[in-house]
Amino acid sequence: MKYDLVVIFEHPEWQKPLFEALQRRGTRFTAVDLKAGCFSDSELPLAPVYFNQASPSAYLRGNVRAVPFALSLMRSLAYIGARVINGADVFALELSKSAQASLLRQLNIGTPNSVTFNDVGTLRSRNDLRFPALLKPEQGGSGARIELIEDLSALERHIESHPETWLPDNLLLLQEFVPYDQEHGIVRMEFVGGELLYSMRVVTHGRYNLCPSPICNPGNSEVQGACEGSQAAPPVEFYPFEAPTSAVEAGKRIIEAAGIEIGGIEYLEGLDGRRVFYDINANSNLRPSIGDHFGIKPFEKVVDYLEEVIERVNDRAI
């Protein structure tokens, strides 16, 4: 084959550090832009290894077609035997907050209680709703359309006045709101090849857009983030953090069960003493400044892993 690796992507700015690292390494790769494309089963695969960098938040940037195209492409690749890193099953999990909650529950890992619905009226007969609660889209991304809801009447009014809340798939969640120390923030752990790359604290200042990419959250009030999910609030702050061993082990269990090879896990420490995991990400926008603190170059570590996978696949083909 002409290439050893294909990166499928939708957000070009997010991919620049990865592409630059691949170019420095001399990796034979090409990129497939999911925003507009086509493929034939008779022409696939273009390389023995594909790396999925699709994002659930593509619809926020007007790229509604990217997600179904990515799923179709990856499912087709799986049937013809290509090695897909973070393939269709992993991506489907990333697209579904309800499935993530069920996985965490099955693993007996603390997670907020959630109710998934496609009609507000169905919630009126439930006696297990607790308010305030977070309203989230089933297919999230960049903190889009997350709202703190005080009661069921407020939920009804919000959805009536903001019908776009149902986008992109007409499924929503009411998720238990877990108060936590706002000054400490939440914790995000990044994993590559099943091992912790680094962890960091993220102080949100009320934002729900926690995208780690410097292009989206520069961490500088003088620079406007490019992410569509940005909110008018002080900049999100990112700090290196040594996650407790128990949290790291829980993160490892999650990514192993999910089949994630490169991804991020988010959790918070509630004021009630609970540690709750609430977000599973197969698309990691790594933050170089955090890597610098730990003496690593995050995207070089990703390329190390990609090349290991390419070598293993090529060895089996001989």
C-alpha positions in Angstrom: 0.0 0.0 0.0 1.0 3.6 -0.6 0.4 4.6 3.0 1.0 3.0 6.4 -1.6 5.1 8.2 -4.8 7.0 7.4 -6.1 9.7 9.9 -9.8 10.4 9.5 -10.7 13.8 10.9 -13.2 16.7 10.7 -11.5 19.6 12.6 -8.3 20.6 10.8 -6.9 22.8 13.6 -7.1 20.0 16.1 -5.1 17.8 13.9 -2.2 20.1 13.1 0.0 19.0 16.1 -0.6 15.3 15.2 0.2 15.8 11.5 3.3 17.8 12.3 4.5 15.0 14.6 3.8 12.4 11.9 5.7 14.4 9.4 8.7 14.9 11.7 8.8 11.1 12.2 8.6 10.4 8.5 5.4 8.3 8.8 3.8 7.4 5.5 0.3 8.8 6.2 -2.6 10.5 4.5 -5.7 12.2 5.9 -9.3 11.8 5.0 -11.5 14.8 5.7 -15.0 13.7 6.9 -16.8 16.9 6.1 -17.2 15.9 2.4 -16.1 12.6 0.9 -17.0 9.3 -0.7 -15.6 5.8 -0.6 -16.0 2.5 -2.4 -15.7 -0.9 -0.7 -13.7 -2.0 -3.8 -11.1 0.7 -3.2 -10.6 0.2 0.6 -8.4 0.1 2.5 -5.9 2.8 1.7 -3.6 1.7 4.5 -3.4 -1.2 7.0 -4.1 1.1 9.9 -6.7 3.9 10.3 -6.8 6.4 13.2 -10.2 7.8 14.0 -10.2 11.4 15.0 -13.8 12.2 14.3 -15.6 14.3 16.9 -19.2 14.2 18.2 -19.2 18.0 18.2 -18.9 18.2 14.4 -22.6 19.3 14.1 -21.7 22.4 16.1 -19.5 23.5 13.2 -22.1 22.9 10.6 -20.6 19.5 9.7 -23.6 17.3 10.4 -22.7 14.8 7.8 -19.3 14.0 9.3 -20.4 11.7 12.1 -22.6 9.3 10.0 -19.9 9.3 7.3 -17.3 8.3 9.9 -19.4 5.5 11.3 -20.2 4.1 7.8 -16.5 4.3 6.8 -15.3 2.6 10.0 -17.9 -0.2 9.9 -16.9 -0.9 6.3 -13.2 -1.0 7.2 -13.9 -3.4 10.0 -15.6 -5.8 7.7 -12.7 -5.9 5.2 -10.1 -6.4 7.9 -8.4 -3.0 8.3 -7.1 -2.1 11.8 -9.1 0.9 13.0 -7.8 2.6 16.2 -10.9 3.9 18.2 -13.2 2.3 15.5 -16.9 2.3 15.0 -17.9 0.7 18.4 -15.7 3.0 20.3 -17.0 6.0 18.4 -20.6 4.9 19.0 -19.9 4.9 22.7 -18.4 8.4 22.6 -21.6 9.5 20.8 -23.9 8.2 23.6 -23.8 9.6 27.1 -26.5 7.1 28.1 -24.3 4.2 26.9 -21.4 5.7 28.8 -23.4 5.9 32.0 -24.5 2.2 31.5 -20.9 1.1 31.0 -19.8 2.9 34.2 -22.7 1.4 36.1 -21.8 -2.1 34.9 -18.2 -1.6 35.9 -19.4 -0.5 39.4 -17.6 2.9 38.9 -19.3 5.9 40.4 -21.3 8.0 37.9 -24.1 10.5 38.2 -27.7 9.2 37.9 -29.1 9.9 34.4 -32.5 9.7 32.7 -32.6 9.6 28.9 -35.7 10.9 27.1 -37.1 12.0 23.7 -40.3 13.5 25.1 -40.5 15.8 28.1 -44.0 14.6 28.9 -42.6 11.1 29.8 -40.8 12.6 32.7 -43.9 13.8 34.6 -44.7 10.4 36.0 -41.2 9.7 37.3 -40.5 9.9 41.0 -36.7 9.5 40.7 -35.9 12.9 39.3 -33.7 15.1 41.5 -33.2 18.8 40.9 -31.2 20.9 40.2 -30.0 18.7 37.3 -27.9 19.0 34.3 -29.6 18.9 30.9 -27.3 17.3 28.3 -27.6 16.2 24.7 -27.1 12.5 24.2 -24.5 13.3 21.5 -22.5 16.0 23.2 -19.3 17.8 22.3 -17.6 21.0 23.5 -20.1 21.5 26.3 -22.8 22.4 23.8 -26.4 22.9 25.1 -25.6 21.8 28.6 -27.9 23.7 31.1 -28.4 23.6 34.8 -32.2 23.0 35.3 -34.0 23.9 38.5 -37.2 21.9 38.1 -39.4 20.1 35.6 -41.3 23.3 34.7 -38.0 25.1 34.0 -37.1 22.2 31.7 -40.3 22.4 29.8 -39.9 26.2 29.4 -36.3 25.9 28.3 -37.0 23.3 25.6 -40.1 25.1 24.3 -38.1 28.4 23.9 -34.9 26.6 22.6 -36.1 23.8 20.2 -32.5 23.5 18.9 -31.8 21.8 22.2 -33.0 18.5 20.6 -30.1 18.6 18.1 -28.5 16.6 16.7 -30.4 13.3 17.4 -33.6 14.2 19.4 -32.3 12.6 22.6 -31.6 14.4 25.9 -30.4 13.4 29.4 -31.2 14.8 32.8 -28.1 14.1 34.8 -27.7 14.4 38.5 -25.9 17.6 39.5 -23.0 16.8 41.8 -21.6 19.9 43.6 -17.9 20.0 43.8 -15.1 22.4 44.8 -15.1 24.9 41.9 -11.6 26.1 42.9 -10.2 22.6 42.5 -12.1 21.9 39.3 -12.6 18.6 37.5 -9.9 16.1 36.5 -9.1 14.8 33.1 -6.8 11.9 32.5 -5.3 11.1 29.1 -4.4 7.5 28.2 -2.4 6.1 25.3 -2.2 2.4 24.7 -3.8 1.6 28.0 -1.4 3.6 30.1 -1.8 7.1 31.7 -0.1 9.8 29.7 -0.9 12.6 32.1 -3.7 14.0 34.2 -4.7 17.6 34.8 -7.1 19.7 36.8 -9.5 21.9 34.8 -11.0 24.9 36.5 -14.0 25.9 34.5 -15.4 29.1 36.0 -18.9 27.9 35.1 -18.1 26.9 31.6 -19.1 23.5 30.2 -16.8 23.7 27.2 -13.7 21.9 28.6 -12.0 21.2 25.3 -8.3 20.8 26.1 -7.1 22.0 22.7 -5.3 25.4 22.9 -7.1 26.5 19.8 -10.4 26.2 21.7 -9.4 27.2 25.2 -6.2 29.2 25.0 -6.1 29.8 28.7 -5.6 33.5 28.0 -8.3 36.2 28.4 -6.7 38.2 25.5 -7.2 35.4 23.0 -10.7 34.3 21.8 -11.2 30.5 21.7 -12.2 29.1 18.3 -14.5 26.4 19.7 -18.2 26.8 18.8 -19.2 25.7 22.3 -17.4 28.6 24.0 -19.3 30.6 26.6 -18.8 34.1 27.9 -16.9 33.5 31.1 -13.3 33.7 32.4 -10.9 31.4 30.5 -10.8 27.8 31.5 -7.6 27.0 33.4 -5.6 23.8 33.1 -3.1 22.6 35.7 -0.9 19.5 35.9 -2.2 17.1 38.5 -1.1 13.8 40.0 -4.3 11.8 39.9 -4.7 9.3 42.8 -3.8 5.8 42.0 -7.4 4.6 42.6 -8.7 7.1 40.0 -6.0 6.1 37.5 -6.9 2.4 37.9 -10.6 3.2 37.5 -9.7 5.1 34.3 -7.8 2.1 33.0 -10.7 -0.2 33.6 -13.0 2.2 31.7 -10.8 2.5 28.6 -10.2 -1.2 28.5 -13.9 -2.0 28.7 -14.6 0.6 26.1 -11.9 -0.6 23.8 -10.4 2.9 23.7 -6.7 3.0 22.7 -6.2 6.8 22.8 -8.6 8.8 24.8 -9.5 10.9 27.9 -11.6 10.2 31.0 -13.1 13.0 33.2 -14.2 12.8 36.8 -14.9 15.1 39.7 -14.7 14.8 43.5 -18.1 15.7 44.9 -18.5 17.7 48.1 -20.3 14.7 49.5 -17.1 12.6 49.2 -18.1 10.7 46.0 -15.8 10.4 43.1 -17.9 10.4 40.0 -16.8 9.7 36.4 -19.0 11.4 33.8 -17.3 11.6 30.4 -15.5 9.1 28.1 -13.7 10.7 25.2 -12.1 8.8 22.3 -10.9 12.0 20.7 -8.1 13.5 22.7 -7.0 17.1 22.1 -3.8 16.9 24.1 -2.4 20.0 25.8 1.4 20.5 25.2 1.9 22.7 28.2 0.7 19.9 30.5 3.0 17.5 28.8 5.9 19.9 29.3 5.3 19.8 33.0 5.6 16.1 33.0 8.6 16.1 30.7 6.8 14.5 27.7 5.7 15.6 24.3 2.1 14.3 24.1 1.8 14.0 20.3 5.1 12.3 20.0 3.8 9.7 22.4 0.7 9.2 20.3 2.9 8.7 17.2 5.0 6.2 19.1 1.9 4.2 19.7 0.6 4.6 16.1 3.9 3.3 14.8 3.9 0.3 17.2 0.4 -0.6 15.9 1.6 -0.2 12.3 4.6 -2.4 12.9 2.5 -5.1 14.6 0.0 -5.1 11.7 2.7 -5.3 9.1 4.5 -8.1 11.0 1.3 -10.2 10.9 0.8 -9.6 7.2 4.3 -11.0 6.4 
